[in-house]
Amino acid sequence: MSLSREEAGLLRKRVLEFLAEAEHAASSGRYDVACFLAEQTLQLYLKIRAPPSRQLSQDS
């Protein structure tokens, strides 16, 4: 299942928002929050960049 352009655009926007929040949290000394937001940023980024997974047919 691949993302539509609209879905990918929304995720890109969220990636940038999460990254900005992670940077702000880190500069405020809230390292646990920064790490959490950085992980969320990476997961969303990978979701956008990863090729769609292929489903194996039941015959194989």
N, C-alpha and C positions, 0 to 999 in steps of 0.2 A: 504494500500500500504506500503510494507516494503522496507527498504533501502537495496541495494545490498552491498556486502562487500566493493567494491570499493568506493561507495558513503559514507558509514560509515567511511571508512578510511580517506577520504578527509575531512569529517566533523570533525573527531577527530583531524586532523592536524590543521584545522582552529580554533578549540576550544583552543588548546594550544597556537597558535599564538595570538588570541584575548586576552587570559588571560595574556600572557607576555606583550602585548601592554597596557592592563589595568593597570598592575602593574607599568609599566614605566610611564604612564600618572599620576598615583596617586603619585608616588615618585617625579614627576616634579611639583606637585601642580595643575595639570589640572584635577580637580576632576569631572567636568562635562563630560569630555571625558572618564575618568576612569569608571564612572557610566554607560555611554552608552556602552562601550566595555564589561563591566562586564555583562550587560543585554544580549548583543548579545552572549556572551560566554554561559550563562545559557540557552538561547533559543536553541542554537545549541546542547548543551549537552542533553537537554531534548528531542530533536528531535531524537537523537541517542538512548537514553535509553527507550523512551516511546514505549509501545507495539503498533503494528499497530491497527488503529481504525477499528472497524467492521461496515460494512454498513448494515443497516437494510433492509430486503427485503420489497418489496412493499406490500406483503401479510399480514404483521404484523401490 
